[in-house]
Amino acid sequence: MSNLLEFTTVDPINGMNSKNPGKAQNLLSGEWLDTSKYFDNIPDPVSGEYFLDIPDTEDLSGFIQNLDICPKSGLHASWLCFESALPDKVPVQHMI
């Protein structure tokens, strides 16, 4: 995995397989979190074998609480405010 960037934790080409599956985590308030349960039935599209653990998140309360503090435009484009830039007669849902 020497060619991968420092933040990567799995190598999809030479590492993820049923003996060494990749593992996804939840990102909540800037922290990567594990869960107590994972889906282990995500098949590799090439081989068909299990190769990836995806969080089976049951407690969504932290994510729901964070909706109130996240701008409508999202954190990736917080400088962009669609509603203030549009004419009054154009509904936002038609522009996005």
DOZA-404044 format. One line per 3 residues: number of its first residue (from 1); their letters; for each residue x, z, y of N, C-alpha, C, O, CB. Coordinates in nm, 4 decimals, m for minus. Glycine has a CB too. Layout:
<sites>
NUM = A = X:Z:Y:X:Z:Y:X:Z:Y:X:Z:Y:X:Z:Y ~ ...
</sites>
This chain:
<sites>
1 = MSN = 0.0815:0.0000:m0.1190:0.0000:0.0000:0.0000:0.0864:0.0000:0.1262:0.0390:0.0424:0.2316:m0.0930:0.1198:m0.0006 ~ 0.2062:m0.0441:0.1193:0.2954:m0.0418:0.2345:0.2535:m0.1396:0.3438:0.2942:m0.1226:0.4587:0.4358:m0.0726:0.1905 ~ 0.1744:m0.2404:0.3124:0.1315:m0.3370:0.4126:0.0058:m0.2931:0.4875:m0.0358:m0.3590:0.5827:0.1073:m0.4702:0.3473
4 = LLE = m0.0546:m0.1825:0.4451:m0.1779:m0.1368:0.5070:m0.1485:m0.0492:0.6281:m0.0423:0.0125:0.6366:m0.2631:m0.0605:0.4059 ~ m0.2411:m0.0442:0.7198:m0.2276:0.0401:0.8376:m0.2345:0.1872:0.7984:m0.2864:0.2216:0.6922:m0.3364:0.0068:0.9408 ~ m0.1823:0.2734:0.8843:m0.1741:0.4160:0.8527:m0.3091:0.4817:0.8271:m0.3183:0.5724:0.7443:m0.1057:0.4874:0.9640
7 = FTT = m0.4151:0.4375:0.8970:m0.5438:0.5043:0.8836:m0.6193:0.4651:0.7570:m0.7187:0.5293:0.7231:m0.6284:0.4744:1.0032 ~ m0.5753:0.3624:0.6870:m0.6465:0.3194:0.5667:m0.6161:0.4125:0.4510:m0.5052:0.4647:0.4394:m0.6091:0.1754:0.5298 ~ m0.7141:0.4327:0.3665:m0.6964:0.5242:0.2533:m0.7107:0.4560:0.1186:m0.6804:0.5158:0.0153:m0.7955:0.6364:0.2624
10 = VDP = m0.7564:0.3316:0.1181:m0.7693:0.2583:m0.0078:m0.7155:0.1172:0.0095:m0.7142:0.0626:0.1198:m0.9166:0.2547:m0.0551 ~ m0.6721:0.0608:m0.0985:m0.6229:m0.0766:m0.0987:m0.7226:m0.1600:m0.1784:m0.7247:m0.1506:m0.3011:m0.4774:m0.0866:m0.1594 ~ m0.8052:m0.2411:m0.1127:m0.9088:m0.3165:m0.1843:m0.8534:m0.4252:m0.2758:m0.9240:m0.4719:m0.3652:m1.0028:m0.3788:m0.0856
13 = ING = m0.7294:m0.4660:m0.2553:m0.6719:m0.5718:m0.3371:m0.6007:m0.5146:m0.4600:m0.6200:m0.5630:m0.5715:m0.5747:m0.6555:m0.2541 ~ m0.5197:m0.4128:m0.4394:m0.4362:m0.3611:m0.5482:m0.4662:m0.2173:m0.5861:m0.3826:m0.1532:m0.6498:m0.2929:m0.3720:m0.5106 ~ m0.5809:m0.1645:m0.5500:m0.6008:m0.0238:m0.5775:m0.7385:0.0190:m0.6192:m0.7510:0.1085:m0.7028:m0.5650:0.0502:m0.4628
16 = MNS = m0.8420:m0.0399:m0.5657:m0.9761:0.0077:m0.5971:m1.0243:m0.0503:m0.7287:m1.0350:m0.1719:m0.7446:m1.0735:m0.0279:m0.4851 ~ m1.0531:0.0385:m0.8227:m1.1093:m0.0007:m0.9517:m1.1792:0.1213:m1.0105:m1.1835:0.2263:m0.9465:m0.9982:m0.0556:m1.0491 ~ m1.2332:0.1094:m1.1295:m1.3090:0.2205:m1.1869:m1.2211:0.3421:m1.2161:m1.2718:0.4543:m1.2187:m1.3777:0.1757:m1.3143
19 = KNP = m1.0925:0.3231:m1.2377:m1.0021:0.4358:m1.2629:m0.9554:0.5005:m1.1327:m0.9186:0.6179:m1.1314:m0.8811:0.3893:m1.3441 ~ m0.9567:0.4247:m1.0238:m0.9133:0.4738:m0.8933:m1.0085:0.4182:m0.7864:m0.9713:0.3288:m0.7105:m0.7643:0.4324:m0.8638 ~ m1.1330:0.4722:m0.7807:m1.2318:0.4147:m0.6897:m1.2011:0.4460:m0.5431:m1.1374:0.5465:m0.5119:m1.3703:0.4658:m0.7249
22 = GKA = m1.2472:0.3589:m0.4545:m1.2416:0.3878:m0.3121:m1.3462:0.4920:m0.2796:m1.4441:0.5071:m0.3527:m1.2628:0.2601:m0.2278 ~ m1.3261:0.5642:m0.1703:m1.4195:0.6708:m0.1345:m1.4531:0.6600:0.0138:m1.3643:0.6676:0.0987:m1.3599:0.8109:m0.1676 ~ m1.5805:0.6422:0.0444:m1.6276:0.6391:0.1824:m1.6665:0.7806:0.2238:m1.6973:0.8652:0.1399:m1.7478:0.5409:0.1988
25 = QNL = m1.6647:0.8045:0.3544:m1.7040:0.9342:0.4085:m1.7993:0.9122:0.5253:m1.8089:0.8021:0.5795:m1.5796:1.0165:0.4532 ~ m1.8696:1.0187:0.5630:m1.9558:1.0147:0.6809:m1.8733:1.0493:0.8041:m1.7851:1.1349:0.7979:m2.0762:1.1123:0.6659 ~ m1.9016:0.9832:0.9156:m1.8392:1.0157:1.0434:m1.9436:1.0836:1.1300:m2.0420:1.0216:1.1703:m1.7814:0.8882:1.1137
28 = LSG = m1.9217:1.2111:1.1582:m2.0164:1.2899:1.2363:m1.9415:1.3655:1.3440:m1.8528:1.4452:1.3135:m2.0957:1.3872:1.1463 ~ m1.9756:1.3419:1.4681:m1.9132:1.4081:1.5831:m1.7617:1.3922:1.5820:m1.6886:1.4849:1.6172:m1.9494:1.5564:1.5848 ~ m1.7156:1.2762:1.5422:m1.5725:1.2482:1.5446:m1.4946:1.3011:1.4260:m1.3717:1.2940:1.4264:m1.5146:1.3035:1.6669
31 = EWL = m1.5609:1.3538:1.3249:m1.4929:1.4074:1.2071:m1.5411:1.3360:1.0819:m1.6601:1.3090:1.0660:m1.5163:1.5591:1.1946 ~ m1.4466:1.3058:0.9931:m1.4799:1.2449:0.8639:m1.5197:1.3562:0.7689:m1.4449:1.4521:0.7503:m1.3599:1.1617:0.8063 ~ m1.6377:1.3439:0.7085:m1.6911:1.4485:0.6223:m1.7208:1.3964:0.4823:m1.7704:1.2850:0.4649:m1.8170:1.5073:0.6833
34 = DTS = m1.6896:1.4788:0.3833:m1.7279:1.4499:0.2453:m1.8695:1.5038:0.2222:m1.9192:1.5853:0.2999:m1.6258:1.5129:0.1435 ~ m1.9323:1.4582:0.1163:m2.0627:1.5104:0.0778:m2.0512:1.5666:m0.0629:m1.9523:1.5429:m0.1323:m2.1731:1.4002:0.0858 ~ m2.1522:1.6408:m0.1042:m2.1490:1.6991:m0.2383:m2.1844:1.5960:m0.3456:m2.1477:1.6119:m0.4620:m2.2450:1.8177:m0.2464
37 = KYF = m2.2564:1.4898:m0.3057:m2.2960:1.3870:m0.4026:m2.2573:1.2494:m0.3501:m2.2591:1.2240:m0.2297:m2.4485:1.3933:m0.4310 ~ m2.2224:1.1620:m0.4428:m2.1861:1.0240:m0.4090:m2.2590:0.9273:m0.5011:m2.2831:0.9567:m0.6182:m2.0331:1.0031:m0.4190 ~ m2.2934:0.8115:m0.4461:m2.3421:0.7033:m0.5305:m2.2205:0.6479:m0.6047:m2.1184:0.6173:m0.5431:m2.4160:0.5909:m0.4460
40 = DNI = m2.2316:0.6356:m0.7331:m2.1196:0.5812:m0.8107:m2.1632:0.4571:m0.8889:m2.1111:0.4274:m0.9965:m2.0638:0.6881:m0.9071 ~ m2.2596:0.3862:m0.8318:m2.3126:0.2682:m0.8998:m2.2961:0.1416:m0.8154:m2.3742:0.0472:m0.8274:m2.4600:0.2891:m0.9336 ~ m2.1932:0.1408:m0.7297:m2.1669:0.0235:m0.6470:m2.0709:m0.0666:m0.7246:m1.9542:m0.0311:m0.7412:m2.1075:0.0638:m0.5062
43 = PDP = m2.1169:m0.1816:m0.7722:m2.0300:m0.2659:m0.8553:m1.9344:m0.3530:m0.7736:m1.9668:m0.3984:m0.6638:m2.1148:m0.3543:m0.9439 ~ m1.8189:m0.3743:m0.8292:m1.7231:m0.4699:m0.7740:m1.7850:m0.6081:m0.7904:m1.8229:m0.6440:m0.9020:m1.5817:m0.4601:m0.8454 ~ m1.7969:m0.6871:m0.6842:m1.8623:m0.8176:m0.6964:m1.7868:m0.9161:m0.7849:m1.8445:m1.0144:m0.8315:m1.8801:m0.8775:m0.5603
46 = VSG = m1.6584:m0.8908:m0.8085:m1.5800:m0.9812:m0.8927:m1.5852:m0.9393:m1.0390:m1.6159:m1.0205:m1.1263:m1.4350:m0.9858:m0.8451 ~ m1.5546:m0.8101:m1.0660:m1.5456:m0.7654:m1.2052:m1.6746:m0.7033:m1.2569:m1.6969:m0.6993:m1.3779:m1.4338:m0.6661:m1.2195 ~ m1.7604:m0.6547:m1.1665:m1.8839:m0.5902:m1.2088:m1.8669:m0.4435:m1.2420:m1.9662:m0.3751:m1.2669:m1.9397:m0.6611:m1.3269
49 = EYF = m1.7436:m0.3919:m1.2435:m1.7223:m0.2511:m1.2758:m1.7378:m0.1639:m1.1506:m1.7239:m0.2110:m1.0377:m1.5828:m0.2309:m1.3383 ~ m1.7665:m0.0371:m1.1739:m1.7796:0.0602:m1.0653:m1.6455:0.0733:m0.9944:m1.5416:0.0841:m1.0594:m1.8277:0.1986:m1.1190 ~ m1.6472:0.0724:m0.8596:m1.5194:0.0810:m0.7882:m1.5258:0.1533:m0.6551:m1.4246:0.1620:m0.5855:m1.4668:m0.0549:m0.7654
52 = LDI = m1.6424:0.2058:m0.6172:m1.6550:0.2613:m0.4838:m1.7528:0.3777:m0.4822:m1.8646:0.3661:m0.5322:m1.6994:0.1540:m0.3858 ~ m1.7101:0.4915:m0.4239:m1.7974:0.6071:m0.4038:m1.8513:0.6030:m0.2616:m1.7739:0.5999:m0.1659:m1.7216:0.7410:m0.4309 ~ m1.9833:0.6031:m0.2471:m2.0502:0.6007:m0.1171:m2.1283:0.7312:m0.1022:m2.1992:0.7696:m0.1953:m2.1450:0.4754:m0.1034
55 = PDT = m2.1180:0.8014:0.0122:m2.1886:0.9288:0.0282:m2.3398:0.9157:0.0057:m2.4042:0.8242:0.0570:m2.1625:0.9850:0.1670 ~ m2.3934:1.0084:m0.0711:m2.5378:1.0203:m0.0900:m2.5823:1.1328:0.0036:m2.6049:1.2458:m0.0397:m2.5768:1.0499:m0.2427 ~ m2.5942:1.1007:0.1299:m2.6202:1.1999:0.2335:m2.7666:1.2388:0.2334:m2.8547:1.1555:0.2548:m2.5794:1.1467:0.3711
58 = EDL = m2.7916:1.3670:0.2090:m2.9291:1.4167:0.2071:m2.9643:1.4911:0.3351:m3.0785:1.4845:0.3807:m2.9503:1.5077:0.0875 ~ m2.8686:1.5616:0.3937:m2.8938:1.6369:0.5164:m2.8583:1.5497:0.6365:m2.7408:1.5299:0.6674:m2.8123:1.7698:0.5184 ~ m2.9592:1.4987:0.7025:m2.9394:1.4091:0.8162:m2.9508:1.4807:0.9508:m2.9450:1.4155:1.0551:m3.0396:1.2964:0.8104
61 = SGF = m2.9669:1.6120:0.9509:m2.9936:1.6855:1.0751:m2.8816:1.6686:1.1784:m2.9111:1.6543:1.2971:m3.0127:1.8335:1.0443 ~ m2.7554:1.6697:1.1377:m2.6456:1.6512:1.2322:m2.6479:1.5147:1.2970:m2.6194:1.5017:1.4160:m2.5138:1.6717:1.1633 ~ m2.6817:1.4123:1.2198:m2.6902:1.2767:1.2737:m2.8070:1.2640:1.3710:m2.7958:1.1988:1.4748:m2.7049:1.1747:1.1600
64 = IQN = m2.9186:1.3267:1.3366:m3.0366:1.3213:1.4227:m3.0102:1.3949:1.5539:m3.0503:1.3470:1.6600:m3.1591:1.3821:1.3509 ~ m2.9437:1.5099:1.5489:m2.9103:1.5843:1.6709:m2.8191:1.5021:1.7618:m2.8322:1.5085:1.8840:m2.8428:1.7181:1.6356 ~ m2.7281:1.4258:1.7045:m2.6352:1.3459:1.7843:m2.7014:1.2257:1.8501:m2.6440:1.1675:1.9422:m2.5213:1.2992:1.6982
67 = LDI = m2.8199:1.1869:1.8057:m2.8892:1.0753:1.8699:m2.9201:1.1055:2.0165:m2.9198:1.0151:2.1001:m3.0183:1.0431:1.7949 ~ m2.9466:1.2313:2.0473:m2.9800:1.2694:2.1849:m2.8608:1.2570:2.2797:m2.8798:1.2352:2.3993:m3.0323:1.4118:2.1877 ~ m2.7389:1.2703:2.2285:m2.6226:1.2667:2.3174:m2.5537:1.1306:2.3199:m2.4606:1.1098:2.3977:m2.5234:1.3722:2.2759
70 = CPK = m2.5981:1.0392:2.2365:m2.5388:0.9055:2.2317:m2.6136:0.8132:2.3277:m2.7365:0.8073:2.3235:m2.5421:0.8484:2.0870 ~ m2.5412:0.7403:2.4147:m2.6097:0.6470:2.5049:m2.6859:0.5398:2.4274:m2.6478:0.5045:2.3158:m2.5088:0.5810:2.5994 ~ m2.7923:0.4886:2.4859:m2.8720:0.3854:2.4192:m2.7894:0.2628:2.3845:m2.8177:0.1942:2.2862:m2.9886:0.3449:2.5067
73 = SGL = m2.6871:0.2348:2.4651:m2.6034:0.1170:2.4388:m2.5014:0.1444:2.3297:m2.4318:0.0523:2.2869:m2.5319:0.0729:2.5661 ~ m2.4904:0.2689:2.2831:m2.3936:0.3045:2.1808:m2.2617:0.3474:2.2436:m2.2359:0.3200:2.3608:m2.3713:0.1875:2.0856 ~ m2.1800:0.4135:2.1662:m2.0513:0.4608:2.2166:m1.9499:0.3488:2.2298:m1.8557:0.3596:2.3082:m1.9964:0.5683:2.1262
76 = HAS = m1.9676:0.2421:2.1549:m1.8733:0.1309:2.1596:m1.8839:0.0529:2.2897:m1.7900:m0.0174:2.3271:m1.8960:0.0381:2.0422 ~ m1.9959:0.0639:2.3590:m2.0149:m0.0104:2.4840:m2.0892:0.0765:2.5846:m2.1895:0.0344:2.6422:m2.0926:m0.1426:2.4588 ~ m2.0392:0.1981:2.6053:m2.1112:0.2910:2.6919:m2.1164:0.2443:2.8370:m2.2016:0.2899:2.9132:m2.0472:0.4272:2.6851
79 = WLC = m2.0278:0.1552:2.8757:m2.0265:0.1011:3.0115:m2.1409:0.0036:3.0348:m2.1729:m0.0294:3.1490:m1.8940:0.0323:3.0393 ~ m2.2024:m0.0421:2.9266:m2.3059:m0.1443:2.9370:m2.4428:m0.0786:2.9337:m2.4742:m0.0033:2.8415:m2.2928:m0.2482:2.8234 ~ m2.5226:m0.1066:3.0325:m2.6564:m0.0491:3.0381:m2.7558:m0.1634:3.0536:m2.7791:m0.2108:3.1647:m2.6698:0.0543:3.1553
82 = FES = m2.8139:m0.2075:2.9437:m2.9053:m0.3211:2.9459:m3.0250:m0.2975:3.0371:m3.0658:m0.3864:3.1119:m2.9531:m0.3513:2.8062 ~ m3.0804:m0.1779:3.0303:m3.2045:m0.1516:3.1016:m3.1881:m0.1626:3.2525:m3.2785:m0.2121:3.3198:m3.2563:m0.0147:3.0658 ~ m3.0771:m0.1186:3.3072:m3.0607:m0.1246:3.4523:m3.0211:m0.2640:3.4991:m3.0364:m0.2955:3.6171:m2.9566:m0.0235:3.4974
85 = ALP = m2.9705:m0.3482:3.4093:m2.9251:m0.4814:3.4476:m3.0339:m0.5869:3.4375:m3.0172:m0.6977:3.4885:m2.8091:m0.5217:3.3625 ~ m3.1440:m0.5548:3.3733:m3.2491:m0.6540:3.3506:m3.3565:m0.6481:3.4582:m3.3810:m0.5426:3.5168:m3.3122:m0.6335:3.2137 ~ m3.4204:m0.7619:3.4838:m3.5355:m0.7602:3.5752:m3.6460:m0.6721:3.5183:m3.6543:m0.6533:3.3969:m3.5886:m0.9039:3.5997
88 = DKV = m3.7301:m0.6185:3.6048:m3.8358:m0.5259:3.5622:m3.9339:m0.5875:3.4637:m3.9908:m0.5149:3.3821:m3.9113:m0.4762:3.6822 ~ m3.9557:m0.7163:3.4679:m4.0585:m0.7783:3.3847:m4.0100:m0.8228:3.2474:m4.0902:m0.8717:3.1678:m4.1152:m0.8952:3.4560 ~ m3.8816:m0.8076:3.2170:m3.8284:m0.8540:3.0886:m3.8089:m0.7327:2.9974:m3.7241:m0.6480:3.0257:m3.6934:m0.9323:3.1078
91 = PVQ = m3.8867:m0.7225:2.8872:m3.8695:m0.6105:2.7961:m3.7303:m0.6146:2.7303:m3.6812:m0.7215:2.6938:m3.9801:m0.6120:2.6885 ~ m3.6688:m0.4989:2.7162:m3.5338:m0.4891:2.6613:m3.5278:m0.5459:2.5199:m3.4307:m0.6140:2.4867:m3.4867:m0.3434:2.6616 ~ m3.6271:m0.5208:2.4359:m3.6220:m0.5644:2.2974:m3.6152:m0.7165:2.2835:m3.5710:m0.7656:2.1796:m3.7420:m0.5120:2.2236
94 = HMI = m3.6572:m0.7916:2.3836:m3.6498:m0.9365:2.3786:m3.5130:m0.9913:2.4172:m3.4815:m1.1073:2.3903:m3.7538:m0.9949:2.4680 ~ m3.4324:m0.9069:2.4803:m3.3025:m0.9508:2.5276:m3.1906:m0.9194:2.4285:m3.0834:m0.9793:2.4366:m3.2724:m0.8870:2.6604 ~ m3.2128:m0.8290:2.3375:m3.1069:m0.7856:2.2457:m3.1124:m0.8627:2.1166:m3.0308:m0.8396:2.0274:m3.1176:m0.6366:2.2173
</sites>
